Amino acid sequence: MTWQCAGIRWADGRPAIGWYGPGGAERGSPLVRGQALAFVARGERRCLGVRRAGRRTPCPRGAGVPGRAGNAQCPECARLDRSFSVAADTNAADPRTYRVYLAWFGPGMVKVGITAEERGAVRLLEQGAVTWAWLGRGPLMATRRTEELLRAALGVPDRIAYSRKRAARAGLPPAPERAREVAELHARATALIGWPESLERLGCEVTDHAAPFDLADLPVPTWGLAQLLPGAAVVGRLAGAAGPDLHFTDGLVVDTRLLAGWELAPAPRGAVTDAPLVDIAPSAPPAEQDGLF
Protein backbone atom coordinates (compact mmCIF):
# COMPACT_ATOMS: atom_id res chain seq x y z
CA MET A 1 0.00 0.00 0.00
CA THR A 2 1.43 3.37 -1.07
CA TRP A 3 0.91 6.46 1.07
CA GLN A 4 1.68 9.94 -0.25
CA CYS A 5 2.81 12.72 2.06
CA ALA A 6 0.22 15.52 2.29
CA GLY A 7 2.34 18.05 4.22
CA ILE A 8 1.68 19.42 7.71
CA ARG A 9 -1.78 19.19 9.23
CA TRP A 10 -2.54 21.24 12.35
CA ALA A 11 -5.10 19.81 14.80
CA ASP A 12 -5.75 20.74 18.44
CA GLY A 13 -2.87 23.19 18.23
CA ARG A 14 -0.25 20.57 17.36
CA PRO A 15 1.38 19.61 14.05
CA ALA A 16 1.36 16.25 12.29
CA ILE A 17 2.47 15.00 8.90
CA GLY A 18 -0.57 14.08 6.85
CA TRP A 19 -0.72 11.00 4.63
CA TYR A 20 -3.04 10.12 1.78
CA GLY A 21 -3.53 6.49 0.79
CA PRO A 22 -5.48 4.26 -1.59
CA GLY A 23 -9.23 4.58 -1.52
CA GLY A 24 -9.02 8.09 -0.09
CA ALA A 25 -7.75 6.95 3.31
CA GLU A 26 -6.01 9.63 5.40
CA ARG A 27 -3.94 9.50 8.56
CA GLY A 28 -1.44 11.60 10.46
CA SER A 29 1.94 11.16 12.15
CA PRO A 30 2.31 13.52 15.15
CA LEU A 31 5.42 15.70 15.25
CA VAL A 32 7.21 16.24 18.55
CA ARG A 33 10.14 18.54 19.29
CA GLY A 34 13.38 16.59 19.62
CA GLN A 35 12.35 13.60 17.52
CA ALA A 36 14.70 12.32 14.83
CA LEU A 37 13.43 12.55 11.26
CA ALA A 38 15.13 10.64 8.45
CA PHE A 39 13.40 9.91 5.15
CA VAL A 40 14.03 9.46 1.44
CA ALA A 41 11.78 10.18 -1.53
CA ARG A 42 10.59 7.29 -3.65
CA GLY A 43 9.22 7.10 -7.17
CA GLU A 44 7.71 10.25 -8.67
CA ARG A 45 5.93 13.17 -7.07
CA ARG A 46 2.26 12.94 -8.01
CA CYS A 47 -0.82 15.13 -7.77
CA LEU A 48 -2.83 14.83 -4.56
CA GLY A 49 -6.11 15.70 -6.26
CA VAL A 50 -8.66 18.01 -4.64
CA ARG A 51 -9.61 18.14 -0.95
CA ARG A 52 -12.98 19.70 -0.21
CA ALA A 53 -15.35 19.49 2.76
CA GLY A 54 -12.96 17.17 4.58
CA ARG A 55 -12.74 14.64 1.74
CA ARG A 56 -10.13 14.20 -0.96
CA THR A 57 -10.95 13.38 -4.59
CA PRO A 58 -7.98 11.69 -6.27
CA CYS A 59 -6.43 13.07 -9.45
CA PRO A 60 -8.03 11.09 -12.31
CA ARG A 61 -4.74 10.96 -14.21
CA GLY A 62 -2.35 10.47 -11.31
CA ALA A 63 -0.37 13.28 -12.92
CA GLY A 64 3.21 14.11 -12.05
CA VAL A 65 4.07 17.36 -10.26
CA PRO A 66 7.39 19.29 -10.58
CA GLY A 67 9.67 18.91 -7.56
CA ARG A 68 9.99 22.66 -6.95
CA ALA A 69 6.24 23.38 -7.11
CA GLY A 70 4.80 24.67 -3.84
CA ASN A 71 1.44 23.05 -4.59
CA ALA A 72 1.14 19.27 -5.08
CA GLN A 73 -1.57 19.59 -7.71
CA CYS A 74 -1.55 19.23 -11.47
CA PRO A 75 -2.93 22.22 -13.43
CA GLU A 76 -6.30 20.54 -13.97
CA CYS A 77 -6.86 19.74 -10.28
CA ALA A 78 -5.63 23.20 -9.28
CA ARG A 79 -8.18 24.81 -11.62
CA LEU A 80 -10.95 22.62 -10.21
CA ASP A 81 -9.88 23.52 -6.67
CA ARG A 82 -9.98 27.24 -7.41
CA SER A 83 -13.32 27.01 -9.21
CA PHE A 84 -15.09 26.71 -5.84
CA SER A 85 -12.78 28.57 -3.51
CA VAL A 86 -13.30 31.38 -1.01
CA ALA A 87 -9.64 32.35 -1.33
CA ALA A 88 -10.03 32.73 -5.11
CA ASP A 89 -13.36 34.58 -4.75
CA THR A 90 -15.18 31.86 -6.69
CA ASN A 91 -17.51 30.86 -3.84
CA ALA A 92 -19.15 34.13 -2.87
CA ALA A 93 -22.38 32.38 -1.89
CA ASP A 94 -20.80 30.44 0.99
CA PRO A 95 -23.41 30.69 3.79
CA ARG A 96 -21.00 30.02 6.67
CA THR A 97 -19.96 32.60 9.26
CA TYR A 98 -16.46 33.99 8.73
CA ARG A 99 -14.02 35.83 10.94
CA VAL A 100 -11.57 38.64 10.13
CA TYR A 101 -8.17 38.45 11.84
CA LEU A 102 -4.93 40.37 12.21
CA ALA A 103 -1.81 38.19 12.04
CA TRP A 104 1.73 39.25 13.06
CA PHE A 105 4.75 37.35 11.68
CA GLY A 106 7.62 39.63 12.64
CA PRO A 107 8.50 43.33 12.97
CA GLY A 108 6.79 45.22 10.16
CA MET A 109 4.93 42.10 8.98
CA VAL A 110 1.23 42.25 9.80
CA LYS A 111 -1.56 41.05 7.53
CA VAL A 112 -5.34 40.93 7.51
CA GLY A 113 -7.23 37.81 6.51
CA ILE A 114 -10.44 35.83 6.87
CA THR A 115 -11.24 32.25 7.83
CA ALA A 116 -14.38 30.20 8.35
CA GLU A 117 -15.44 30.47 11.99
CA GLU A 118 -15.80 26.69 12.26
CA ARG A 119 -12.05 26.29 11.64
CA GLY A 120 -11.09 28.28 14.72
CA ALA A 121 -7.39 29.18 14.82
CA VAL A 122 -6.26 26.45 12.39
CA ARG A 123 -5.76 28.94 9.55
CA LEU A 124 -3.47 31.05 11.76
CA LEU A 125 -1.35 28.00 12.61
CA GLU A 126 -1.19 26.97 8.94
CA GLN A 127 0.12 30.41 7.97
CA GLY A 128 2.72 30.53 10.72
CA ALA A 129 1.17 33.52 12.49
CA VAL A 130 3.25 34.21 15.61
CA THR A 131 0.74 36.55 17.26
CA TRP A 132 -2.81 37.35 16.23
CA ALA A 133 -6.27 38.62 17.19
CA TRP A 134 -9.80 38.46 15.83
CA LEU A 135 -11.34 41.68 14.50
CA GLY A 136 -14.91 40.68 13.69
CA ARG A 137 -17.32 38.00 12.51
CA GLY A 138 -20.16 37.88 10.01
CA PRO A 139 -21.16 36.86 6.47
CA LEU A 140 -18.45 36.15 3.92
CA MET A 141 -18.86 39.29 1.84
CA ALA A 142 -18.90 41.51 4.95
CA THR A 143 -15.57 40.07 6.05
CA ARG A 144 -14.20 40.56 2.52
CA ARG A 145 -15.23 44.23 2.59
CA THR A 146 -13.52 44.63 5.97
CA GLU A 147 -10.31 43.21 4.48
CA GLU A 148 -10.51 45.81 1.71
CA LEU A 149 -11.16 48.58 4.23
CA LEU A 150 -7.99 47.78 6.19
CA ARG A 151 -5.89 47.48 3.05
CA ALA A 152 -7.08 50.83 1.76
CA ALA A 153 -7.13 52.80 5.02
CA LEU A 154 -4.15 51.33 6.90
CA GLY A 155 -2.01 49.79 4.17
CA VAL A 156 -2.25 46.32 5.75
CA PRO A 157 -1.57 43.60 3.14
CA ASP A 158 -3.49 40.35 2.80
CA ARG A 159 -0.38 38.34 1.86
CA ILE A 160 3.17 38.01 3.19
CA ALA A 161 5.69 35.72 1.51
CA TYR A 162 6.60 32.56 3.41
CA SER A 163 10.28 33.30 2.81
CA ARG A 164 9.97 36.52 4.85
CA LYS A 165 8.07 34.79 7.66
CA ARG A 166 10.66 32.00 7.80
CA ALA A 167 13.66 34.31 7.96
CA ALA A 168 12.11 36.41 10.75
CA ARG A 169 11.38 33.61 13.23
CA ALA A 170 14.76 33.70 14.96
CA GLY A 171 15.34 36.64 17.27
CA LEU A 172 11.74 37.85 17.48
CA PRO A 173 10.89 40.57 20.02
CA PRO A 174 9.38 39.41 23.34
CA ALA A 175 5.73 38.33 23.50
CA PRO A 176 4.53 41.55 25.25
CA GLU A 177 5.99 43.64 22.44
CA ARG A 178 4.38 41.44 19.82
CA ALA A 179 1.04 41.69 21.59
CA ARG A 180 1.35 45.47 21.84
CA GLU A 181 1.82 45.83 18.07
CA VAL A 182 -1.25 43.71 17.38
CA ALA A 183 -3.35 45.53 19.98
CA GLU A 184 -2.37 48.94 18.60
CA LEU A 185 -3.33 47.94 15.08
CA HIS A 186 -6.57 46.39 16.36
CA ALA A 187 -7.47 49.73 17.95
CA ARG A 188 -6.71 51.62 14.73
CA ALA A 189 -8.77 49.18 12.70
CA THR A 190 -11.84 49.25 14.96
CA ALA A 191 -11.78 53.06 14.95
CA LEU A 192 -12.17 53.20 11.17
CA ILE A 193 -15.40 54.46 9.63
CA GLY A 194 -17.01 52.26 7.01
CA TRP A 195 -17.25 48.86 8.63
CA PRO A 196 -20.08 46.74 7.14
CA GLU A 197 -23.20 46.85 9.30
CA SER A 198 -23.56 43.05 9.17
CA LEU A 199 -20.12 42.51 10.73
CA GLU A 200 -19.97 42.02 14.50
CA ARG A 201 -16.87 43.70 15.93
CA LEU A 202 -14.88 41.63 18.42
CA GLY A 203 -12.82 42.87 21.34
CA CYS A 204 -9.04 42.57 21.25
CA GLU A 205 -7.86 39.25 22.70
CA VAL A 206 -4.30 38.60 21.53
CA THR A 207 -3.09 35.01 21.11
CA ASP A 208 0.57 34.00 20.84
CA HIS A 209 1.85 30.84 19.14
CA ALA A 210 5.26 30.67 20.83
CA ALA A 211 4.30 27.37 22.51
CA PRO A 212 2.85 25.38 19.57
CA PHE A 213 5.68 26.59 17.31
CA ASP A 214 8.40 25.96 19.97
CA LEU A 215 9.75 29.40 19.13
CA ALA A 216 12.07 29.52 22.14
CA ASP A 217 14.08 26.59 20.79
CA LEU A 218 14.22 27.46 17.08
CA PRO A 219 17.77 27.92 15.74
CA VAL A 220 18.54 30.62 13.20
CA PRO A 221 17.28 29.38 9.80
CA THR A 222 20.38 28.77 7.69
CA TRP A 223 19.28 26.82 4.66
CA GLY A 224 16.07 25.40 3.28
CA LEU A 225 14.96 22.46 1.18
CA ALA A 226 14.90 23.44 -2.50
CA GLN A 227 13.17 20.26 -3.67
CA LEU A 228 13.13 16.51 -3.26
CA LEU A 229 14.49 14.11 -5.86
CA PRO A 230 13.97 10.34 -6.12
CA GLY A 231 16.32 8.76 -3.60
CA ALA A 232 17.22 12.10 -1.95
CA ALA A 233 17.38 12.05 1.84
CA VAL A 234 16.51 14.54 4.58
CA VAL A 235 17.95 13.75 8.00
CA GLY A 236 17.86 15.76 11.22
CA ARG A 237 16.32 16.40 14.62
CA LEU A 238 13.14 18.45 14.90
CA ALA A 239 13.42 21.74 16.78
CA GLY A 240 9.87 22.92 16.06
CA ALA A 241 7.22 23.50 13.41
CA ALA A 242 5.57 26.72 12.26
CA GLY A 243 3.05 27.05 9.47
CA PRO A 244 4.12 24.58 6.76
CA ASP A 245 7.76 24.53 7.93
CA LEU A 246 9.78 22.00 9.90
CA HIS A 247 12.76 23.57 11.70
CA PHE A 248 15.69 21.25 12.41
CA THR A 249 18.29 21.77 15.14
CA ASP A 250 21.08 22.28 12.59
CA GLY A 251 19.35 25.30 10.99
CA LEU A 252 17.71 23.39 8.14
CA VAL A 253 14.12 24.38 7.34
CA VAL A 254 11.91 21.99 5.37
CA ASP A 255 8.82 23.45 3.73
CA THR A 256 6.48 20.48 3.87
CA ARG A 257 4.59 21.75 0.83
CA LEU A 258 7.60 20.41 -1.09
CA LEU A 259 7.14 16.97 0.53
CA ALA A 260 3.47 16.74 -0.45
CA GLY A 261 2.82 14.29 -3.26
CA TRP A 262 5.92 12.16 -2.57
CA GLU A 263 6.04 8.67 -1.16
CA LEU A 264 8.47 8.90 1.76
CA ALA A 265 10.40 5.93 3.15
CA PRO A 266 12.80 5.62 6.13
CA ALA A 267 16.33 6.68 5.25
CA PRO A 268 19.03 3.99 5.54
CA ARG A 269 21.24 3.97 8.63
CA GLY A 270 24.02 6.53 8.37
CA ALA A 271 22.25 8.63 5.75
CA VAL A 272 22.77 12.39 5.69
CA THR A 273 20.79 15.16 4.05
CA ASP A 274 21.66 15.16 0.34
CA ALA A 275 18.53 16.77 -1.13
CA PRO A 276 19.15 20.11 -2.90
CA LEU A 277 19.26 23.04 -0.45
CA VAL A 278 19.17 26.83 -0.74
CA ASP A 279 20.57 29.48 1.59
CA ILE A 280 18.08 31.41 3.70
CA ALA A 281 18.87 35.11 3.69
CA PRO A 282 18.84 36.84 7.10
CA SER A 283 15.70 38.80 7.89
CA ALA A 284 15.89 42.34 6.54
CA PRO A 285 14.95 45.34 8.68
CA PRO A 286 11.19 45.92 8.59
CA ALA A 287 9.92 48.10 5.80
CA GLU A 288 7.81 51.11 6.73
CA GLN A 289 4.04 50.55 6.41
CA ASP A 290 2.32 53.90 5.81
CA GLY A 291 -0.45 54.63 8.27
CA LEU A 292 0.37 51.67 10.50
CA PHE A 293 3.49 52.33 12.60
PyMOL commands that set and color helices and strands:
alter all, ss='L'
color gray80, all
select helices_A, chain A and resi 22-24+75-82+117-119+122-127+140-154+162-168+175-190+210-213+215-217+256-258
alter helices_A, ss='H'
color red, helices_A
select strands_A, chain A and resi 4-11+14-20+26-30+36-42+50-52+55-57+98-106+109-116+131-138+200-201+207-208+223-225+233-242+245-248+252-255+263-266+277-279
alter strands_A, ss='S'
color yellow, strands_A
deselect
rebuild
show_as cartoon
